[in-house]
Amino acid sequence: MSTSNVIGRGVRVARIGMAARNLRKADDQETREKARRALATMFADSRGVTMKFGQLMAAGENGEAFRDLVQSIEPLPLAEMLPVIEAELGQPIEQVFAEIHESGHAASLGQVHRAKLLDGTDVAVKVQYPFIAGAIDAEMRLFGLMPGVGPVRKWGFDLEGYKRALKANMARELDYRNEAERQTRFREAVRVPGLVVPRVFTELTTARVLTQAWESGVPLSQAAGWPQQARSGIARILLGTLLASMIGVGEVHGDPHAGNYAFRKRADGSPEVVLMDFGCTVPVARAERLALLRTIIAVREGEDLNALNAFAAMGFDAGKLALISGALGTLAHILFSPFKQDQKFFIQHWNFKARFESLLGENRWWFRASGPPSHILLLRSFFGLTQQIHELRTGLSWWEVMQEVLPPALIAEARDMAIPAVSPETAAMARQIISSVRLADHLRVKVSQGHETVVDLSMPAEAVLRLEELIPEETLVYLRESSDWDLPAIMEDIRARGVSPREIMSFEKGPKHYRIWLS
């Protein structure tokens, strides 16, 4: 790639960085939305690594602007891609395909053309942009120069590790034979009823061309309007696929943006989910997925499990986590809430982000920094799934689905597993920190009238993170209108100080006295 092109891509990366900074610093919803759409427009005008970041943000919270605009990138004309196809397959187009159409789907590294083989088989031909390898190389050199700033520096993120992981993944994605191998392996290993992974035509696949069966379907936005039974079926397939691949097989599809899914119905009305684009998959070591399953079982059954040991066994840095070990037990219950109940769990009732941030406050960055680079992609897949289920407006029994897709022997093995202990030095450091910062066990609420106790409740201390939901509406209105109490400030104090024992509030309303405290 020429020096001028490298400089041009450098300027674009810099502009995106400035737009991202504007988004982070926006202090009201309108400004934040304008900044988000401006940033998404820049991503949609890019290919390569920059668009990969756009797709990452499209799978995140409030990613509607990114989902719309990242998908709006214009494909290149077929005439520009035909020489790539012919050079890769080593023969003229007419000797391979009876017909091939202009692309309707452009992605970060290439675009997809619908075609028909000489025998009449419909196929999707994914073709790499002719210039993309040079562009990736230039962008990776630019990203390699990025310093650790903001949360990256403050909280000790392994920035070099992230750079190495990104570089290795991009190198794999640039060779479509790697993707074809992962797609075929996933298709054979992850057997979930209703899941469709397109068959790869290996004889028509090279480093820059991947040919697979054409599988039709509609986007999630359209499937979300289907009847309840079909929507529940889709959610079941999506959840089953993630659990079977992450815990059962140990290889997760790591790119959950909307363009990689299609949805359709069989003749009997039951749904199918088409999963595409296996350029980015994330391996999960067997010991880590067994530890994950063991922790889920412990949370579900109310077992007193050492959370520091559990998170360390899942691949987190035990030394870093020791500093926030007192919060890890509560965090495990927040993370794995969907598995705790037998009945249907609705994503909108989870309130994960608020509870996570309320529990850890600024230390949430420390928790994120304690995971290896691969955990970013695993979390991306997990939260991509929760957004899909939320959009489908349906509930699921997560435990029931897990039992359906995982072998009983694997669940039994995890249940009997003894999670390895962290080093004695790390355990001692965690005990010292916990003893110096005692956490409350209970949230207490007491309402009295005269000498009579009207209400006397004791709940797990974690419930304070949802304090505003627990206060009756009329009392909540009273507190919000009162000049004596500042609820946002109280919640901010809880987020900053965590669930340590203390008085939360005490006030009179009419003849009743209210007291709320952590003990």
C-alpha positions in Angstrom: 0.0 0.0 0.0 1.3 3.4 -0.9 2.5 5.9 1.7 -0.4 8.3 0.8 -2.9 5.5 1.3 -1.4 4.6 4.7 -1.6 8.3 5.7 -5.2 8.5 4.4 -6.2 5.5 6.5 -4.3 7.0 9.5 -6.3 10.2 9.2 -9.5 8.1 9.1 -8.5 6.1 12.2 -7.7 9.4 14.0 -11.1 10.9 13.0 -12.8 7.8 14.3 -10.8 8.1 17.6 -11.9 11.7 18.0 -15.5 10.8 17.3 -15.4 8.0 19.8 -14.0 10.5 22.4 -16.9 12.8 21.7 -19.3 10.0 22.2 -17.7 9.0 25.5 -17.8 12.6 26.8 -21.4 13.4 25.7 -23.4 14.3 28.8 -27.0 14.2 27.5 -29.0 11.7 25.4 -29.5 13.9 22.3 -25.7 14.8 22.1 -24.8 11.1 22.7 -27.1 10.0 19.9 -25.7 12.5 17.5 -22.2 11.5 18.3 -23.1 7.8 18.0 -24.5 8.3 14.5 -21.5 10.4 13.4 -19.2 7.6 14.6 -21.3 5.0 12.9 -21.2 6.9 9.6 -17.4 6.8 9.7 -17.4 3.1 10.3 -19.9 2.5 7.5 -17.6 4.4 5.1 -14.7 2.0 6.0 -13.6 -1.5 5.4 -11.0 -3.6 7.2 -10.1 -3.2 10.9 -12.1 0.0 11.3 -15.3 -1.6 10.2 -14.6 -4.6 12.5 -14.7 -2.1 15.4 -18.0 -0.8 14.0 -19.4 -4.3 14.0 -18.2 -4.8 17.5 -20.1 -1.7 18.6 -23.1 -2.8 16.6 -23.3 -5.8 18.8 -23.1 -3.7 22.0 -25.7 -1.8 24.0 -27.5 1.0 22.2 -26.0 -0.2 18.9 -29.0 0.6 16.7 -27.2 3.4 14.8 -24.2 1.1 14.2 -26.4 -1.8 13.1 -28.1 0.4 10.5 -25.1 2.2 9.2 -22.5 -0.6 9.3 -24.8 -2.6 7.1 -25.2 0.3 4.7 -21.7 0.1 3.1 -21.9 -0.1 -0.6 -20.6 -3.4 -2.3 -18.1 -3.1 -5.1 -19.3 -3.7 -8.7 -19.2 -7.4 -9.8 -16.8 -6.3 -12.6 -14.1 -5.4 -10.1 -14.5 -8.7 -8.2 -14.6 -11.1 -11.2 -10.8 -11.0 -11.8 -10.3 -12.0 -8.1 -12.7 -15.0 -8.5 -11.1 -16.2 -11.7 -7.6 -15.8 -10.5 -8.4 -17.7 -7.3 -10.3 -20.6 -8.9 -7.9 -20.8 -11.8 -10.6 -20.9 -14.6 -13.1 -18.6 -16.3 -16.3 -17.7 -14.5 -18.5 -19.4 -17.1 -16.7 -22.8 -16.5 -17.7 -22.7 -12.8 -21.0 -20.7 -12.5 -24.1 -20.8 -14.7 -24.8 -17.3 -13.3 -23.5 -14.8 -10.7 -25.1 -11.7 -9.5 -24.1 -8.3 -8.2 -23.5 -8.3 -4.5 -26.2 -7.2 -2.1 -24.1 -7.7 1.0 -20.7 -6.0 1.8 -18.7 -6.8 4.9 -15.4 -5.7 6.4 -13.1 -7.9 4.4 -15.1 -8.9 1.4 -18.6 -9.2 -0.1 -21.1 -11.9 -1.0 -22.5 -12.7 -4.4 -25.4 -15.1 -5.1 -24.5 -17.5 -7.9 -25.7 -20.8 -9.4 -23.3 -23.7 -10.2 -23.5 -25.5 -13.5 -25.6 -28.2 -11.9 -28.2 -25.6 -10.8 -27.1 -25.5 -7.1 -27.6 -22.0 -5.5 -24.5 -20.9 -3.7 -23.1 -17.8 -1.9 -19.7 -16.7 -3.1 -17.7 -14.7 -0.6 -14.9 -12.7 -2.3 -12.2 -10.8 -0.6 -11.6 -7.2 -1.6 -8.6 -7.0 -3.9 -7.0 -4.2 -1.8 -7.9 -5.4 1.7 -4.7 -7.2 2.7 -2.7 -4.1 2.2 -5.2 -2.0 4.0 -5.3 -4.4 7.0 -1.5 -4.3 7.2 -1.5 -0.5 7.2 -4.2 -0.3 9.8 -2.6 -2.9 12.1 0.6 -0.9 12.0 -1.4 2.2 13.0 -3.2 0.4 15.8 0.1 -1.1 16.9 1.2 2.5 17.7 -1.8 3.2 19.9 -0.8 4.1 23.4 -2.6 2.9 26.5 -4.8 5.8 27.6 -8.0 6.3 29.7 -9.3 3.1 31.3 -6.7 1.1 29.3 -3.9 2.6 31.3 -5.6 3.3 34.6 -6.9 -0.2 35.1 -4.0 -2.2 33.6 -5.6 -3.7 30.5 -3.3 -6.0 28.6 -3.2 -3.7 25.6 -0.3 -5.5 23.9 -2.2 -8.8 24.4 -5.3 -7.3 22.7 -3.1 -6.0 19.9 -1.6 -9.5 19.4 -5.0 -11.2 19.5 -6.4 -8.7 17.0 -3.5 -9.1 14.6 -3.6 -13.0 14.8 -7.4 -13.0 14.3 -7.2 -10.7 11.3 -4.4 -12.8 9.8 -6.7 -15.9 10.1 -9.7 -14.0 8.6 -7.7 -13.0 5.6 -7.3 -16.7 4.6 -10.8 -18.0 3.8 -9.6 -21.6 4.0 -9.3 -21.1 7.8 -12.8 -19.9 7.9 -14.1 -22.8 5.8 -12.4 -25.2 8.2 -13.9 -23.6 11.3 -17.4 -23.4 9.6 -17.3 -27.1 8.7 -16.1 -28.1 12.2 -18.9 -26.0 13.8 -21.5 -27.5 11.5 -20.5 -31.0 12.4 -20.0 -30.4 16.2 -22.8 -28.1 17.2 -26.0 -30.0 16.7 -28.9 -27.9 17.9 -32.4 -28.6 16.4 -33.3 -25.7 14.1 -29.7 -24.4 13.6 -28.5 -24.2 10.0 -24.8 -23.7 9.2 -24.3 -23.5 5.4 -22.3 -26.3 3.8 -18.9 -25.3 2.4 -17.8 -26.3 -1.1 -14.2 -26.9 -0.4 -13.3 -27.5 -4.0 -14.4 -24.0 -4.8 -12.8 -22.4 -1.7 -9.4 -20.7 -1.7 -7.5 -18.1 0.4 -9.7 -15.3 -1.1 -12.9 -17.0 -2.2 -15.3 -19.0 -0.1 -18.2 -20.9 -1.7 -21.0 -22.2 0.4 -24.6 -23.2 0.1 -27.0 -20.3 -0.3 -29.4 -20.2 2.7 -32.2 -17.7 2.5 -34.0 -16.0 5.4 -35.1 -12.7 6.8 -33.4 -10.4 9.4 -34.2 -10.5 13.1 -36.1 -7.2 12.8 -38.6 -9.0 10.6 -38.7 -12.3 12.5 -39.4 -10.3 15.7 -42.9 -9.7 14.3 -43.7 -13.4 14.0 -46.2 -15.1 16.3 -45.1 -15.8 19.9 -44.5 -19.5 19.3 -42.1 -18.9 16.4 -40.2 -16.1 18.4 -39.8 -18.4 21.4 -38.5 -21.1 19.1 -35.9 -18.7 17.6 -34.8 -17.6 21.1 -34.4 -21.3 22.1 -32.2 -22.0 19.1 -30.0 -19.0 19.7 -29.5 -19.7 23.4 -29.0 -23.4 22.7 -26.4 -22.6 20.0 -24.3 -20.4 22.4 -24.5 -22.9 25.3 -23.7 -25.9 23.2 -20.8 -24.2 21.4 -19.3 -22.4 24.5 -19.6 -25.1 27.1 -20.2 -28.3 25.1 -17.8 -27.9 22.2 -15.4 -25.2 23.2 -15.6 -23.0 20.1 -17.9 -19.9 19.9 -19.1 -17.9 17.0 -17.5 -14.5 17.9 -19.3 -12.1 15.5 -22.9 -11.7 16.5 -23.8 -8.7 14.4 -27.2 -8.8 12.6 -25.8 -9.5 9.1 -24.6 -13.0 10.2 -28.0 -14.3 11.0 -31.1 -15.2 8.9 -34.4 -16.5 10.1 -37.0 -18.6 8.3 -39.8 -21.1 8.8 -40.2 -24.7 7.8 -43.3 -26.0 6.1 -44.8 -26.9 9.6 -44.2 -23.3 10.8 -41.3 -24.1 13.1 -38.4 -21.7 12.9 -34.8 -22.2 11.7 -31.8 -19.9 12.4 -29.1 -19.6 9.7 -25.7 -18.8 11.2 -23.1 -17.4 8.8 -19.5 -16.0 8.7 -17.1 -18.0 10.8 -14.2 -15.7 10.2 -14.0 -15.0 13.9 -14.5 -17.9 16.3 -13.3 -18.1 19.9 -11.8 -21.3 21.4 -12.6 -22.0 25.1 -10.3 -24.4 27.0 -12.0 -27.4 28.5 -11.0 -26.5 32.0 -12.4 -23.0 31.7 -15.8 -24.2 30.3 -16.1 -26.9 33.0 -15.4 -24.2 35.6 -18.1 -22.0 34.0 -20.6 -24.8 34.2 -19.6 -25.7 37.7 -20.1 -22.0 38.8 -23.6 -21.9 37.1 -24.6 -25.0 39.0 -23.3 -23.6 42.3 -25.2 -20.3 41.8 -28.4 -22.2 40.8 -28.3 -24.5 43.8 -27.3 -21.9 46.3 -24.0 -23.6 47.0 -21.3 -21.6 49.0 -18.6 -21.7 46.3 -15.3 -19.7 46.5 -16.0 -17.2 43.8 -12.3 -16.1 43.5 -11.3 -19.7 42.7 -14.2 -20.0 40.3 -13.4 -16.9 38.2 -9.7 -17.7 38.2 -10.5 -21.2 36.9 -12.6 -19.5 34.1 -9.4 -17.8 32.9 -9.4 -14.5 34.9 -6.3 -13.1 36.5 -6.5 -14.2 40.2 -4.1 -11.6 41.4 -6.2 -8.8 40.0 -9.5 -10.3 41.1 -8.2 -10.7 44.7 -8.5 -6.9 45.1 -12.3 -7.1 44.5 -12.8 -10.6 45.7 -15.4 -9.5 48.3 -17.8 -8.6 45.4 -17.3 -11.7 43.3 -19.9 -13.9 44.9 -22.6 -11.3 44.3 -21.3 -10.7 40.8 -21.6 -14.4 40.0 -25.3 -14.3 41.1 -25.9 -11.3 38.9 -24.1 -12.8 35.9 -25.9 -16.2 36.1 -29.3 -15.0 37.3 -31.0 -16.5 34.2 -30.1 -20.0 35.3 -31.4 -19.6 38.9 -35.1 -20.2 38.1 -37.0 -23.0 36.4 -39.7 -20.7 34.9 -39.2 -18.4 31.9 -36.6 -15.7 32.4 -37.2 -12.3 30.6 -34.1 -10.3 29.7 -35.9 -7.0 30.5 -36.2 -8.0 34.1 -32.4 -8.7 34.4 -31.2 -5.1 34.6 -27.7 -6.5 34.3 -25.8 -3.3 33.4 -27.2 -1.2 36.2 -26.6 -4.0 38.8 -23.1 -4.7 37.5 -22.1 -1.0 37.6 -23.8 -0.5 41.0 -22.0 -3.4 42.5 -18.5 -2.6 41.2 -18.6 1.1 40.4 -15.3 2.1 38.8 -13.9 -1.3 39.7 -15.9 -2.7 36.8 -12.9 -1.7 34.6 -10.6 -3.7 36.9 -12.8 -6.7 36.5 -12.8 -6.4 32.7 -9.0 -5.9 32.7 -8.6 -9.1 34.7 -9.8 -11.2 31.8 -7.7 -12.3 28.8 -8.3 -10.7 25.4 -10.5 -13.7 24.2 -13.0 -12.9 27.0 -13.9 -9.7 25.2 -15.2 -11.7 22.2 -17.0 -14.2 24.5 -18.8 -11.4 26.3 -19.6 -9.9 22.9 -21.2 -13.1 21.9 -23.1 -13.4 25.2 -24.5 -9.9 25.2 -25.2 -10.1 21.5 -27.4 -13.1 22.4 -29.2 -11.2 25.2 -30.0 -8.4 22.8 -31.5 -10.8 20.3 -33.7 -12.5 22.9 -34.8 -9.1 24.2 -35.7 -8.0 20.6 -37.8 -11.2 20.3 -39.8 -10.2 23.4 -39.9 -13.7 24.8 -38.8 -15.5 27.9 -36.9 -18.8 28.2 -36.0 -21.3 30.9 -32.2 -21.1 30.5 -31.6 -24.1 32.7 -34.0 -26.2 30.7 -32.3 -25.3 27.4 -28.9 -26.0 28.9 -30.0 -29.5 29.9 -31.3 -30.1 26.4 -28.1 -29.1 24.5 -25.4 -30.4 26.9 -24.6 -34.1 27.4 -25.8 -35.3 30.9 -22.3 -36.7 31.4 -20.7 -33.2 31.0 -23.1 -31.7 33.5 -22.4 -34.5 36.0 -18.7 -34.1 35.5 -18.9 -30.4 36.2 -21.1 -30.9 39.3 -18.5 -33.3 40.8 -15.6 -31.0 39.8 -13.3 -29.6 42.5 -12.3 -26.1 41.3 -8.6 -25.5 41.8 -7.6 -23.1 44.6 -5.7 -20.0 43.8 -2.1 -19.7 45.2 -1.8 -19.4 49.0 -0.4 -15.9 48.5 -3.3 -14.7 46.4 -5.8 -16.3 48.8 -4.1 -14.6 51.8 -4.3 -11.2 50.0 -8.0 -11.7 49.3 -8.7 -12.6 52.9 -6.8 -9.5 54.1 -8.8 -7.2 51.8 -12.1 -8.8 52.7 -11.4 -8.5 56.4 -10.5 -4.8 56.1 -13.6 -4.0 54.1 -16.5 -6.0 55.5 -19.5 -6.5 53.3 -23.1 -6.5 54.5 -25.1 -9.7 54.5 -28.6 -8.2 54.5 -30.6 -5.2 53.4 -33.1 -4.3 56.1 -36.3 -2.4 55.7 -38.4 -1.4 58.7 -41.6 0.6 58.8 -43.1 1.4 62.2 -46.2 3.4 63.4 -46.0 4.5 67.0 -44.7 1.5 68.9 -46.0 -1.0 66.4 -43.8 -2.5 63.6 -45.8 -2.5 60.4 -43.1 -3.9 58.0 -39.9 -5.7 58.9 -38.1 -7.1 55.9 -34.6 -8.7 55.5 -33.2 -9.3 52.0 -29.8 -10.2 50.5 -27.5 -7.2 50.6 -27.4 -7.2 46.8 -31.0 -6.0 46.8 -29.8 -2.5 47.6 -28.6 -2.2 44.0 -32.3 -2.2 43.1 -33.4 0.1 45.9 -35.6 2.3 43.8 -37.5 -0.7 42.5 -38.2 -1.9 46.1 -39.6 1.4 47.4 -43.4 1.7 47.0 -44.3 4.2 44.2 -46.0 6.7 46.5 -43.0 6.7 48.9 -40.7 7.0 45.9 -42.6 10.1 44.6 -42.4 11.6 48.1 -38.6 11.1 48.3 -38.0 12.5 44.9 -40.0 15.6 45.7 -38.5 16.0 49.1 -35.6 18.5 49.5 -34.2 16.4 52.3 -33.3 13.4 50.1 -31.4 13.1 46.9 -32.0 9.6 45.6 -29.6 9.8 42.6 -26.9 10.8 45.1 -27.8 7.9 47.4 -27.5 5.5 44.5 -24.2 7.0 43.5 -22.9 6.5 47.0 -24.0 2.9 46.9 -22.2 2.4 43.6 -19.0 4.1 45.0 -18.9 2.4 48.4 -20.5 -1.0 47.6 -22.6 -3.0 50.0 -20.7 -2.2 53.2 -22.8 -2.1 56.5 -24.3 1.4 57.0 -27.5 3.4 57.4 -29.1 4.2 54.0 -32.0 6.4 55.0 -34.4 7.1 57.8 -37.4 9.4 57.5 -40.9 10.2 58.6 -43.9 10.2 56.2 -47.2 10.9 57.9 -47.6 8.8 61.1 -45.1 6.2 59.8 -41.3 6.0 60.3 -39.2 4.4 57.6 -35.7 3.0 58.1 -33.5 1.3 55.4 -30.0 0.0 56.3 -27.4 -2.6 55.4 -26.3 -5.0 58.1 
